[in-house]
Amino acid sequence: MAHAGTTRRRLTAAVVVTLAVTAGTLTAGPAVAGPVTAGPVTATTGAVTAPAQSTGQDVPFPVDAMVVNVGPTGFLSFQSGPTGVWRWTRFSDGVSTVLPERHGWADRTDVLSRAENGVFRLYDMGTGADPVVIDINPLGGGHAVAGFAGTDIVTKKANATGGTDLHVIGLREGVLVDHTVTGLPADTVLTAFNMDSPGSAVIRYTGTVDGVKRNRAAVVDIAAHAVVEEYETPATSVTTTALSATHIAWVEVGKDSSTTKVAVTRRGTDETVRHDVGTTNSVAVELVGDWLTYRQFASSPGAWNPRFALYARSLTTGETVKLLEHTTSSASGPEGTQMARGGTFEHDEGLYRIAPGADGARPVVTLVASTGEPTALKLLSHGIPETIDFDRETAPVQLNWTLSRYAGRTRVELVHTATGKTWKVDASHYPGNVVGFTWDGMHASYWSGVRSYKDGVPAPNGAYIWRLTAEPSDRIGPAVEKTGTFTVVRKTVPHDFNDNGTPDLLIREPSGNHLSLYNTSAPLGAWPVTPSEPLGTGWNIYDALLSPGDVAGAAHSDVLARDTNGVLWLHQGTGRALAPRGRVGGGWQIYKQLTGGSDLTGDGRADLLATDAAGDLWLYKGTGNTSAPFAPRVKTGHGWGVYNKLVATGNIGGGPAGDLVARDTAGVLWLHLGKGDGTFAARTRIGGGWNTYSDVVGFGDADRDGRPDLIALTAWDGVPYFYKGTGDWKTPFAARSEAYGYAHLGGTAF
């Protein structure tokens, strides 16, 4: 049953002031609805998002603070922490006043209050006038403050019959007055008191009316200090309420918490419509024009969750719209508005005013104070260097990205633009919303930060694209997808055919048709036998293959190949493949052995050596000219026919020039130290048993210690072994170790 009367407008449903007088001492603080376990708001599925706008004013809202009260000229906020900070901020210029201690407040006004020993000081923050001082001690004890109505104090006090009376206490022409609110049963048990404005409040109570115990919501006219309207409410739990010029609303939670509905009644009538808002939890409600707004309570002032979005439902058409993507707190605003701390994707985080739309249109959403935080997850900065020089880096490089807030799963892709090779990693999380990982320059498969050595090889040099995908852990907004670039550089090294700063082993498969590249990486003895990189087919037309280093003047190693007609061809290295062949010259069938890769003359260019059937040794000096890569031959020795394998190793003896190792028919390996003019010193025996190998390859510096090394493949099963260079010409190689760990490569190695 409704009892009509006059009243002011609206009630806050989000915040209630509770002040208590105990033994004459008054303390003030907000009683905010507690945390709830929120479920999905199914009833709002498909709700459109109402557009938001901004005032364009640079008014700040404290980060991680809640809005407590909003008046015509400013707002009160509370920032939690070890001590807690209360601030009053003006809308006009954004100037904030930090309050020295907690204050009470009069809803929808600029009035703040402070009490001590029963003496209240009421400050008008809008005018800055001297405070109104009200001493309630002459009224006797027992008063507990329920709220403030402008510069009046509303208290509750036990009456003689055991019920509760409401009192409106204030100053009238400097005289203290105390009015008891009329219209309440003598046995009233007050269950809730919410100020709607300085002129009206909504209370909930139980009491005996017409001989029957009833549950009611009542509208109190503060000026008249009287109940002017009453509405029957169910015996089930009723939580928050709201009031407008035309309607009153309250939230009904079922006994088993299985249902939550918002009952909206046209004032002065029994016309009640119950709205299912799609959750079993209590909600905060407001009436803004002809619309009902509702939101689930945030679990803490700083909690972001799409379950706490602010929705509005039309009381005339039933249309539902989303006003804010999330909220953390809200308060009633002046002139029938609602103020909510939350965010939109258009204008980001801050305090929003929800105002009635014209002629019943959707509420108008306006940002009035900003925290400066984005609502959607954003990339704020990154720490990716423009260039990463892995010759200078002594430790893995830290790659970091800073996000606007904590992200959930964050993935990074590194794509080598020239080859399309892609490496993926799940980034780690660091303090300060930083995500990233340490990169040691390997191009490998990762899962949750653990490398798989299945395809782990040094990443090639050149341009890269990084692609970051970060999902917001709070599920507000889409994932961040950003890209950028960087470049990997290393110095050029001999025998490197894929431009990743390490020597590679070239294998012509047993069929002779396919040529493949095998990568190397540290640690030695654990090089992965990765899927080989194909370098082409048709290589069975050649009877000799060798890698002489860079003989064509470019930065990458080349390949020389002799066909069965004795024509020598050059395949230039590009760093990613081998270029089509170019003819060097004919008549090369006269040579039994060909080798290259050492600078034998000290001019910085790789040279070529060949032995003929007579055992003469011939030097072809490198020119660096693609069309004519070698100068005419020069004879530099005789008697070399005793060797069945020649290998140009680079400088392995510590002398001034490139050296040469040679294997005789008995399997003995000999060292010929280069003199720097294309000739060699007398040989020195450095080992026996080398006839077990089908191929011995001058490999360059595989372990990056500054000294050239050797690779040798066994003849019967193609197992590769690594011989580390020592730099000592007496014992130029250390004992062998397995290079690829029980690999069987087969074919011809060079």
C-alpha positions, 0 to 999 in steps of 0.5 A: 500500500502506498501513501502519497505526499510531497518529497525531495528527489532521489536516494543514494544506494551505494553509500550510507553514512553511519555515525555513532555517539557512544559515551558522548564521543562521536565518530564518523565513517561510511558504511559501504555495502560489503563484498559479494560473490558476483555471477554473470549478468545474463539478463544483459546479454546483448545490451548495447553500450551507450556512448560516453562523452567528456567535459574536456576539463583536466580534473583529476581523480585519485588512482585506486580511490572510491567516490564517496559523495558528490555535490554541486561543486565537487566530490569526496573520494577515499583512497585506501592504504596504510592510513587512508586518504580523504580528498575533496576535489573541485570540479571547476579547477581540479584543486584537491583538499586532503582532509586531515581525518575522516569526515561524514557528509550530507549526500548530494551536497558540498557539506562535510562534517566532523564531530568530537564529543557530541559537537558537530562542525559542518563545512560547506566545501563549495562556499568555504564559509565558516563551519556551522557548529551544532552541539547536541550534548544538551539533548542528552545521550542515546543519539546515534547519527543516521545521516546528514541533511544539509546542515541538519543532523538526523539521529535515531534514538530508542523510545520509551516503548522499546522502539526507535525514533528518528530525530532531525536536529539543527539550528534555527536562528542560532537556536538548537531544535530537535524534531521527532519524525512523525508517522512511524509506529512506536515499535519501529525497528529501523533497518536502513536509512538512506539520504536521498537529498538534503530534503528527503530520505528513504528508510526501511523498518519493521513495525506494527501497523493496524495491529499487524507486523509489517515490513515497509519502505518509507519516504521522510520529508526532512523539512516536515520531519514526517513520513510522507509515503510508505510502501509494503516490502516483502519479508525476504531480504531487501537491500539497497533502495532508490528514489526519484520524483516518479518512482521508488525502487528496492532490491529483493534477494530471495531467501535462498539467494537464488533470485535477485530482483529490483522492484520499481513502484510508481510513487503514490500507487501500488503499480510495482514491476519486478526486474530480473537483472540476471544475477543472484547477488545484491546490486546497487540501484539508482533512478536516473530519469525514466531509467533504472541503473544497476551494478554489482558491488565491486569486491574492493575499491580497486577491483576491475571486473566486467561483472561490475559494469553499470547497466541502465534499463528503461522503465518505459520500454525495457531497453537495456544499455551498458553505461560503463564497462566496469565500476568500482564505486558510485554515489548519488549526484545532485539534480537527479544524477548518479556518479560512478567511478569506472571506465569506458573504452572511449574516455578511459578511467575516472568519475562519470556523471550519469544524467537523465536523457531528454524526453526519456532518452538513454542516460547521458554519460559524461567523464568529469574527472580522470585518473589518467588510466586507460580502460582497455589494456594498452602497451605503454612502452617497451624496452626493445633495442633498435639493434642487438649485437650478439658479439658484444652481449655477454649475457642474454638480452632482456626484452621487456614491454610495460602494460597499463595494468596486469595482463593474463597470458602474454605471448610474443612472436619474433619473426625474421623478415627475410626468411619468415622464421618465427619464434614464439614465447609465453612472456614472464610477468615482472613488477610494475606491469612489465612482461618480457623474457631474456633472449640468448639469440637462439631461434627455437620453439618455446612453450611457457618459457622452456626451450625445446632444442628440437629446432634451437639454432642461433637466430639469423642476422637481419631485421625482425618484427616483434609481435606482442599479444597480451590478454587482460586478466580482468577480461575488460576489453580486447587483447593488446596486439602490438608490433615493432622492429629490431635488428640482430647483428653479428660479425661475419664468420667463415663457413656461415651460410645462413648468416647467424654468426656460427659455422655451418656444415654442408652435406651433399646427401648420399644420392648426390642430388640434394645439398643441405645445411646443418646448424651448430650452436653451443654447448659443444657436444649437444648441437641439435641435429635439426631438420636440415635447411635445403640449399637446392637440388641437382648437385650430382653433376659435380665431382668436387665441392668445397667452401673457400670462404668469401671469394666473391667480395660479399659478406657471406661464404661461397661454394665452389663446385667442379663438374665432370667436364672440369668446369669450375663454378661459383655459387655465391652465398647470400646469407639465406641461400646460394645464388645461381652458379657463375662460371669461373673457368674450365680445365680444372679436371687436372687437379686431384685435390682442391681446398680453400678457406685460408688467407694464405697471402695476408691480403685479407682474402681467401685463397684456393689451393690445388694439387695435380697428378704430378704432385705439384701444389698450385696457389690461386690467389683470391681477388674479391672479384665476382667475375674473376675471383682468382688470379692466375695460378702460381706453383708453390710446392712439389711432392704433394701427391702423397696426400689424399686430403688437403684442408685449408684450416685458417690460422691454427698454429699461431703464426702470421698466415693461414695454415694447411693440414694434409692426410697421407695414404697411411692416415697420418695427419700433417700440419703445414704452417703458412708463411704468409706468401702462399708457401708453407714450412716443412710439415709436422706430424700431428696425429694418426688414424685419420683414414677413419674419416671420409671427410675433414672440413676446415670449419672455422671457429665453431666454439667462438674462442678465436681459434679455427676448429675441424669437423670430421665425418667417419667413413662407415656411418657418417658420425661427425666429430669435433676437433677444437683448435688449441692455437698451439702448432705442436698440438693444434687440436684437442681430443675429439668430441661428438659434435651432434651427439650420435648423429649419422649424417652420411653423404659428402661434407664440406 
